[in-house]
């Protein structure tokens, strides 16, 4: 329940239902970057006799995202999700062309991390079956709940996966699902920590804990080449785990970081995997508190 205060009393704010899927679609498409951290490529994208509600691109994961809007609570989001994932992976060139034509850019196939392709379903509510069916750690299907209330209040809630179970044993007998799952990859911290020394693992754990303690709701999102730390779906820092050190990127544009000790390097004009224009190499925890003060500046 949602309330407002009036004369020191709580007054309930009533839910104001969406009458049409199109209302939800317009709300999201006008605010996709603010909500999901992705940029809109094309609304109502038609390909191979199928229509995608919103085609988007995640500039941090360098991956395409398909967004579908639903008011029907009875459809199978897993079946539809795999259909769209397969459609994209089988027609990569069409998605590249659509991106370049609509955003006036020159994206190449190798610039895209196809393993991070995903589908997001948006609805005022999902059934328990839909929640359970998508609750696999490596299933590239997301559920987002959106509710509208009186006084123009909107609440958006991405449903987090709680299971550590893999989808792969479940779909091994479904050839079309298995082929899609083979190309997709969900990265974990273990992928980066395997074969690393105890010293490096301990160093990473210390800086990880330090970043998570800087603010509420900071999330860890391992990507293909680094581990991202996000708040409100925006990277604040990224860490590459190397054999003898950590390489950290602070997600602030050049000229916006106050670093009086001058321990960061300007990489604004240098190719690098992490986000942000500041890089530093970490081999110990001597400057731990100072480094945390730098990362904190990226939290808005």
Buried (B, 14 or more C-beta within 10 A) or exposed (E): EBEEEEEEEEEEBEBBEBEEBEBBBEBBBEEBEEBBBBBBBBBEBEBEEEEBBBBBBBEBBBBBBBBBBBBEEEBEBBEBBBBBBBBBBEBBEBBBEBBBEBBEEEBEEEEBBBBBBBBBBBBBEBEEEBBEBBBBEBBBBBBBBBBBBEEEEEEBEBBEBEEEBBBBEBBEEEEEBBBBBEBBBBBBBEEBBEEBEEEBBEBBEBBBEBBBEBBEEBEBBBBBEBBBBBBBBBBBBBBBBBEEBBBBBBBBEEEEBEBEEEBBBEBEEEEBEBBBBBBBBBEEEEBBEEBBBBBBBBBE
